[in-house]
């Protein structure tokens, strides 16, 4: 194997010659296969090719990260500084029987960020970016990461899961009816609970030909449909200029004649602009946010919208949120009984009622007056028993006109 020390020597030599420190000349894969077979003539052809690819990736690619991204079952890669490597494989967290030295990890990070025009240093110790294959990468450097650089890569599947992968047929039918009847929908859940995955699956239920504009901080969505426009926010460059915010993208998206807006994750003052769009006629839009249930999700939207410095008192902002969102879907990660792996499921579906005093206020899950402005439509049963639901052809959401 080619060591990180020899790689560093090559990079230094090229740097002194005036070239790019990443522009290392690497033998072709056939050449590496031949060299590998010379060193070990008993290797099979497949194993020789595998080792040659690993050698080439280590020398000019992302090393172990490339290899793990090539495995179909790996969803997330976590490198906890020089040393341990963890992966989520088929819903199960595993520690690999290998480790990375400090030089190898630094080189992987440099090769990740150089093509993206990003820098990681003491002045800019956190980087959130997207790799060419669509994977999302987050890196934290010292001094924030006390034990050395921390790297997390999350890969998103290219294929859409059926809605029945998230719950029984009755909830799949319910969600299909909600999307096709153009209800504005908010998906809530914890980190890695399946919010983006469910959003992708719901897009397959949108009527063919509708013009969809997606807005994301980091592009992760893989929507079904032939008329999808993807917008991605941009951070400032190393000189502190060039930033394009989510708020700017929401405003721009409204000028692109969308039939539906899809916001990958609402996490800042763009919530206010989204609520403006939803109450101004862009029904059927979809978005996600981090929250544990429907009531918490609505409160979070209200809090995020208030960051826009809009001159609205809390009560008016609350009415604004309840007018904009029709349905909240709660997702979660659940351990599969008898196995160490997990799956992402729909936990509950809630209808959002009109503001208190409007005559449209519903009931909360306790059965009393809905102080949180939500009514339970479906909840995953605690035991394998039929769950109560509603007719998906008429979700009974009581959408408010005007």
C-alpha positions as CSV (number, residue, x, y, z in Angstrom):
1,X,0.0,0.0,0.0
2,X,1.1,3.5,-0.7
3,X,1.7,5.3,2.6
4,X,0.4,8.8,3.5
5,X,4.0,9.8,4.1
6,X,5.0,8.9,0.5
7,X,1.9,10.7,-0.7
8,X,2.8,13.8,1.3
9,X,6.3,13.7,-0.2
10,X,4.8,13.6,-3.7
11,X,2.6,16.5,-2.9
12,X,5.5,18.5,-1.5
13,X,7.6,17.7,-4.6
14,X,4.9,18.8,-7.0
15,X,4.2,21.9,-4.9
16,X,7.9,23.0,-5.1
17,X,7.6,22.5,-8.9
18,X,4.8,25.0,-9.0
19,X,1.9,22.5,-9.7
20,X,-1.2,21.8,-7.7
21,X,-0.5,19.8,-4.5
22,X,-3.5,17.6,-5.4
23,X,-2.4,17.0,-9.0
24,X,-0.5,13.8,-8.3
25,X,0.2,11.6,-11.3
26,X,-1.3,8.2,-10.7
27,X,-0.8,5.0,-12.6
28,X,-3.8,3.7,-14.5
29,X,-5.8,0.9,-13.0
30,X,-4.6,-1.7,-15.5
31,X,-1.0,-0.8,-14.6
32,X,-1.8,-1.1,-10.9
33,X,-3.5,-4.5,-11.5
34,X,-0.4,-5.7,-13.2
35,X,1.8,-4.5,-10.4
36,X,-0.5,-6.1,-7.8
37,X,-0.4,-9.4,-9.6
38,X,3.4,-9.3,-9.7
39,X,3.6,-8.8,-6.0
40,X,1.1,-11.6,-5.3
41,X,0.6,-13.9,-8.3
42,X,-1.9,-16.1,-6.4
43,X,-4.5,-13.4,-6.2
44,X,-7.7,-13.9,-8.3
45,X,-8.5,-11.4,-11.0
46,X,-11.4,-9.9,-9.0
47,X,-9.2,-9.4,-5.9
48,X,-6.4,-7.9,-7.9
49,X,-8.7,-5.4,-9.4
50,X,-10.2,-4.6,-6.0
51,X,-6.8,-4.0,-4.5
52,X,-5.7,-1.9,-7.5
53,X,-8.8,0.3,-7.2
54,X,-8.2,0.7,-3.4
55,X,-4.6,1.7,-4.1
56,X,-5.6,4.2,-6.7
57,X,-8.3,5.7,-4.5
58,X,-5.8,6.0,-1.6
59,X,-3.3,7.7,-3.7
60,X,-5.6,10.1,-5.6
61,X,-9.1,9.7,-4.3
62,X,-10.8,9.5,-1.0
63,X,-9.4,6.3,0.2
64,X,-11.6,4.4,2.6
65,X,-14.4,6.8,2.0
66,X,-14.5,5.9,-1.7
67,X,-14.7,2.2,-0.9
68,X,-17.5,2.7,1.7
69,X,-19.5,4.9,-0.7
70,X,-19.3,2.1,-3.3
71,X,-21.1,-0.3,-0.9
72,X,-24.8,-0.2,-1.5
73,X,-25.8,-0.9,2.1
74,X,-23.8,2.0,3.7
75,X,-26.0,5.0,4.5
76,X,-23.6,7.0,6.6
77,X,-19.8,7.2,7.3
78,X,-18.5,8.7,10.6
79,X,-14.8,9.2,11.1
80,X,-14.1,10.4,14.7
81,X,-10.7,12.0,14.2
82,X,-7.6,10.0,13.6
83,X,-8.5,6.5,14.6
84,X,-11.9,4.9,14.6
85,X,-14.3,4.7,11.6
86,X,-18.0,4.0,12.1
87,X,-20.7,3.3,9.5
88,X,-24.4,2.9,9.4
89,X,-25.0,-0.2,7.2
90,X,-28.5,-1.3,6.5
91,X,-29.8,0.7,9.5
92,X,-27.2,-0.7,11.9
93,X,-24.3,1.2,13.4
94,X,-21.0,-0.6,13.1
95,X,-17.3,0.1,14.0
96,X,-14.9,-1.0,11.3
97,X,-11.8,-3.1,12.0
98,X,-9.5,-0.4,10.5
99,X,-8.4,3.1,11.4
100,X,-7.1,6.2,9.7
101,X,-3.9,8.0,10.6
102,X,-3.9,11.8,10.9
103,X,-2.1,12.3,7.6
104,X,-4.6,10.1,5.7
105,X,-7.6,11.9,7.2
106,X,-6.2,15.4,6.5
107,X,-5.5,14.3,2.9
108,X,-9.1,12.9,2.5
109,X,-10.5,16.2,3.8
110,X,-8.3,18.3,1.5
111,X,-9.3,16.2,-1.5
112,X,-13.0,16.5,-0.7
113,X,-12.9,20.3,-0.3
114,X,-10.5,21.4,-3.0
115,X,-12.8,20.8,-6.0
116,X,-15.6,22.6,-4.1
117,X,-13.5,25.7,-3.5
118,X,-13.9,25.4,0.3
119,X,-11.4,25.7,3.0
120,X,-11.2,24.2,6.5
121,X,-8.9,25.9,9.0
122,X,-8.9,27.6,12.4
123,X,-10.8,30.6,11.0
124,X,-13.3,28.4,9.3
125,X,-13.5,25.2,11.4
126,X,-16.9,23.9,10.2
127,X,-17.8,23.0,6.6
128,X,-21.1,21.6,5.3
129,X,-21.0,20.7,1.7
130,X,-22.3,18.3,-1.0
131,X,-20.0,15.8,-2.8
132,X,-20.4,15.2,-6.6
133,X,-22.4,12.1,-6.0
134,X,-24.9,14.0,-3.9
135,X,-23.7,12.8,-0.5
136,X,-23.8,15.4,2.2
137,X,-20.5,15.9,4.1
138,X,-20.0,17.8,7.4
139,X,-16.5,18.4,8.8
140,X,-15.5,19.9,12.1
141,X,-11.8,20.8,12.6
142,X,-9.7,21.7,15.7
143,X,-10.0,23.5,18.0
144,X,-13.7,22.9,17.9
145,X,-13.1,19.1,17.4
146,X,-10.9,18.5,20.5
147,X,-9.5,15.1,19.4
148,X,-8.9,15.9,15.7
149,X,-11.0,16.5,12.6
150,X,-14.4,14.9,12.6
151,X,-16.0,13.8,9.3
152,X,-19.5,12.6,8.6
153,X,-20.8,11.6,5.2
154,X,-24.5,10.9,4.7
155,X,-25.5,9.2,1.4
156,X,-29.0,9.5,0.1
157,X,-30.6,6.6,-1.9
158,X,-31.4,7.1,-5.6
159,X,-34.4,4.9,-5.5
160,X,-37.8,5.9,-4.1
161,X,-39.3,3.7,-1.3
162,X,-43.0,2.9,-1.6
163,X,-45.2,4.6,1.1
164,X,-46.0,1.2,2.4
165,X,-42.3,1.0,3.6
166,X,-43.2,3.6,6.2
167,X,-46.4,2.1,7.5
168,X,-49.5,0.0,6.7
169,X,-51.6,0.4,3.6
170,X,-54.1,2.6,5.4
171,X,-51.5,5.3,6.2
172,X,-50.1,5.0,2.7
173,X,-53.6,5.7,1.3
174,X,-54.1,8.5,3.7
175,X,-50.9,10.3,2.7
176,X,-51.6,9.7,-1.0
177,X,-55.0,11.4,-0.6
178,X,-53.4,14.3,1.3
179,X,-50.9,15.0,-1.4
180,X,-53.3,14.7,-4.3
181,X,-55.8,16.9,-2.6
182,X,-53.1,19.6,-2.5
183,X,-52.8,20.0,1.3
184,X,-49.8,21.8,2.6
185,X,-47.8,19.3,4.5
186,X,-45.0,19.5,7.2
187,X,-42.9,16.4,8.0
188,X,-41.3,16.4,11.5
189,X,-38.9,14.1,13.2
190,X,-35.5,13.8,14.8
191,X,-32.2,13.7,12.9
192,X,-31.9,10.8,10.5
193,X,-35.5,9.8,11.2
194,X,-36.5,9.6,7.5
195,X,-37.9,13.1,6.8
196,X,-36.1,13.5,3.5
197,X,-36.7,9.9,2.5
198,X,-40.5,10.2,3.1
199,X,-40.5,13.5,1.2
200,X,-39.0,11.8,-1.8
201,X,-41.6,9.1,-1.6
202,X,-44.5,11.5,-1.3
203,X,-43.3,13.3,-4.5
204,X,-44.3,10.2,-6.5
205,X,-47.9,10.9,-5.5
206,X,-47.9,14.4,-7.1
207,X,-49.8,14.6,-10.3
208,X,-47.6,14.1,-13.3
209,X,-46.5,17.3,-15.1
210,X,-46.8,19.6,-12.1
211,X,-44.0,22.2,-11.9
212,X,-42.1,21.6,-8.6
213,X,-39.4,23.9,-7.3
214,X,-37.2,22.5,-4.5
215,X,-35.2,24.7,-2.1
216,X,-32.5,23.3,0.0
217,X,-29.5,24.4,2.1
218,X,-27.6,21.3,0.8
219,X,-29.2,19.5,-2.1
220,X,-30.4,16.1,-0.9
221,X,-33.8,15.5,-2.4
222,X,-34.3,13.1,-5.3
223,X,-37.9,13.8,-6.3
224,X,-40.0,11.8,-8.8
225,X,-41.4,13.8,-11.6
226,X,-40.4,15.2,-15.0
227,X,-40.7,18.9,-14.2
228,X,-38.5,19.5,-11.1
229,X,-36.3,22.6,-10.6
230,X,-33.7,22.3,-7.9
231,X,-32.3,25.3,-6.1
232,X,-29.5,25.1,-3.5
233,X,-28.3,27.8,-1.1
234,X,-24.6,28.8,-1.3
235,X,-22.4,29.7,1.7
236,X,-19.9,32.6,1.5
237,X,-16.5,31.8,0.0
238,X,-13.2,31.9,1.9
239,X,-13.3,35.7,1.4
240,X,-16.7,36.1,3.0
241,X,-18.6,37.0,-0.1
242,X,-21.0,35.3,-2.5
243,X,-23.6,33.9,0.0
244,X,-27.0,33.1,-1.3
245,X,-29.5,32.5,1.6
246,X,-32.6,30.3,1.8
247,X,-34.7,33.4,2.0
248,X,-33.4,34.6,-1.3
249,X,-34.1,31.3,-2.9
250,X,-37.7,31.2,-1.6
251,X,-38.3,34.6,-3.1
252,X,-36.7,33.6,-6.4
253,X,-38.7,30.3,-6.5
254,X,-42.0,32.2,-6.3
255,X,-41.0,34.0,-9.6
256,X,-40.5,30.7,-11.4
257,X,-44.2,29.8,-11.5
258,X,-44.2,26.8,-9.2
259,X,-47.2,24.5,-8.9
260,X,-45.7,23.3,-5.6
261,X,-42.8,24.4,-3.4
262,X,-40.7,21.7,-1.7
263,X,-38.4,22.9,1.1
264,X,-35.8,20.3,2.1
265,X,-35.6,21.6,5.7
266,X,-36.8,24.8,7.3
267,X,-34.2,25.9,9.8
268,X,-34.1,29.7,9.7
269,X,-36.0,32.9,8.8
270,X,-37.0,31.5,5.5
271,X,-39.9,30.1,7.4
272,X,-41.6,33.5,7.3
273,X,-41.3,33.7,3.5
274,X,-42.6,30.1,3.2
275,X,-45.6,30.9,5.3
276,X,-46.3,34.0,3.2
277,X,-46.2,31.8,0.0
278,X,-48.5,29.1,1.5
279,X,-51.1,31.6,2.6
280,X,-51.0,33.4,-0.7
281,X,-52.2,30.4,-2.8
282,X,-49.3,28.0,-3.2
283,X,-51.3,25.1,-1.8
284,X,-49.9,21.6,-1.8
285,X,-46.3,22.6,-0.8
286,X,-44.2,20.2,1.3
287,X,-41.5,20.9,3.9
288,X,-39.6,19.3,6.8
289,X,-38.2,20.5,10.1
290,X,-36.7,19.1,13.3
291,X,-39.3,18.5,15.9
292,X,-40.6,15.6,18.0
293,X,-44.4,15.9,17.2
294,X,-46.9,18.1,15.5
295,X,-47.3,20.7,18.2
296,X,-43.6,21.1,18.6
297,X,-43.2,21.4,14.8
298,X,-45.8,24.2,14.6
299,X,-44.1,26.0,17.5
300,X,-40.8,25.6,15.8
301,X,-42.1,27.1,12.6
302,X,-43.5,30.0,14.6
303,X,-40.1,30.6,16.3
304,X,-38.2,30.4,13.0
305,X,-40.5,32.8,11.3
306,X,-40.0,35.3,14.1
307,X,-36.3,35.4,13.2
308,X,-37.3,37.3,10.0
309,X,-37.9,40.4,12.2
310,X,-41.5,40.6,10.9
311,X,-43.5,43.1,12.8
312,X,-46.1,40.6,14.1
313,X,-47.0,39.8,17.7
314,X,-46.8,36.1,18.8
315,X,-50.5,35.6,18.6
316,X,-50.7,36.8,15.0
317,X,-47.7,34.7,14.0
318,X,-49.4,31.7,15.6
319,X,-52.5,32.3,13.5
320,X,-50.2,32.7,10.5
321,X,-48.7,29.3,11.0
322,X,-52.1,27.6,11.6
323,X,-53.4,29.1,8.4
324,X,-50.5,28.0,6.3
325,X,-50.0,24.3,7.3
326,X,-52.8,21.7,6.8
327,X,-51.1,18.4,7.8
328,X,-48.2,17.4,10.0
329,X,-46.6,13.9,9.6
330,X,-44.4,12.6,12.4
331,X,-41.6,10.1,11.4
332,X,-39.2,8.2,13.6
333,X,-36.6,5.5,13.5
334,X,-37.7,2.3,15.1
335,X,-35.7,-0.8,16.0
336,X,-36.8,-4.0,14.1
337,X,-37.9,-6.6,16.7
338,X,-35.3,-9.4,17.0
339,X,-32.7,-7.5,15.1
340,X,-30.1,-4.9,15.8
341,X,-31.1,-2.8,12.7
342,X,-33.8,-0.2,12.4
343,X,-36.2,1.3,10.0
344,X,-37.9,4.6,9.4
345,X,-41.6,4.7,10.0
346,X,-44.6,7.1,10.1
347,X,-45.6,7.5,13.7
348,X,-48.6,9.8,13.4
349,X,-50.5,12.0,11.0
350,X,-52.2,15.2,12.3
351,X,-54.6,17.7,10.8
352,X,-54.0,21.3,11.6
353,X,-57.1,23.1,12.7
354,X,-58.0,26.8,12.4
355,X,-56.8,29.3,15.0
356,X,-58.7,29.4,18.3
357,X,-61.8,31.5,17.9
358,X,-62.2,30.8,14.2
359,X,-64.8,28.2,14.7
360,X,-62.6,25.6,13.1
361,X,-60.5,24.6,16.1
362,X,-60.3,20.9,16.6
363,X,-59.5,18.4,19.4
364,X,-56.1,17.5,20.7
365,X,-55.0,13.9,21.3
366,X,-56.4,14.0,24.8
367,X,-59.8,14.6,23.4
368,X,-60.3,18.1,24.8
369,X,-60.1,21.5,23.1
370,X,-57.1,21.5,20.8
371,X,-54.9,24.1,22.4
372,X,-52.1,23.0,20.1
373,X,-54.3,23.4,17.0
374,X,-54.0,19.8,15.8
375,X,-56.3,16.8,15.6
376,X,-55.0,13.2,15.4
377,X,-55.9,11.4,12.1
378,X,-53.7,8.3,12.5
379,X,-51.2,6.9,14.9
380,X,-49.0,3.8,14.7
381,X,-50.5,1.3,17.1
382,X,-48.3,0.2,20.0
383,X,-49.1,-3.5,19.3
384,X,-49.9,-5.3,16.0
385,X,-53.6,-4.2,16.0
386,X,-55.5,-2.3,13.3
387,X,-55.0,1.4,13.6
388,X,-57.9,3.9,13.3
389,X,-57.7,6.0,10.2
390,X,-59.9,8.1,7.9
391,X,-61.0,7.7,4.3
392,X,-58.1,8.8,2.1
393,X,-60.5,10.0,-0.6
394,X,-61.8,12.6,1.8
395,X,-59.2,13.2,4.5
396,X,-61.6,15.5,6.3
397,X,-59.0,18.2,6.9
398,X,-61.4,21.0,6.5
399,X,-59.1,23.2,4.4
400,X,-59.9,26.8,5.1
401,X,-60.8,29.1,2.1
402,X,-59.4,32.6,2.2
